[in-house]
Amino acid sequence: MTTRIVACLCAAWCDTCGAWRAQFERVAAASPQFAFRWIDIEDEADLLGDIDVENFPTVLVAEAGEVLFAGTLRPDPAHLQRVLDVVGSGAALAPPADLDAWRALARRLAGIKADRD
């Protein structure tokens, strides 16, 4: 079984992100079936590729290099847990407008190379 990745894209200078991080880590500790990753958008700008983060926190949930959810969330652990529950149930969530950029990030995080024709 492939591990689902939950990545939070934030910034060290963002007060919301600073307050959110401990809550994000509590959800991570309670959800061992997911691999959680905190990504500082300035420290790891090369990892983001063409993704332009406009609001915080922005979260990616992916599996096997495919995007299951990508978007801004309220910094509320119950809201993140709801997204994880919906994704876990197999329900479809609306893809982000820039799906190709998010897929590229999901593949980089999973260590998967995209097929090239």
Buried (B, 14 or more C-beta within 10 A) or exposed (E): EEEBBBBBBBBEEBEBBEEBBEBBBEBBEEBEEBBBBBBBBEEEEEBBEEBEBEEBBBBBBBBBBBBBBBBEBEBEBEBBEEBBEBBBEEEEBEBBEEEEBBBBBBBBBBEBEEEEE
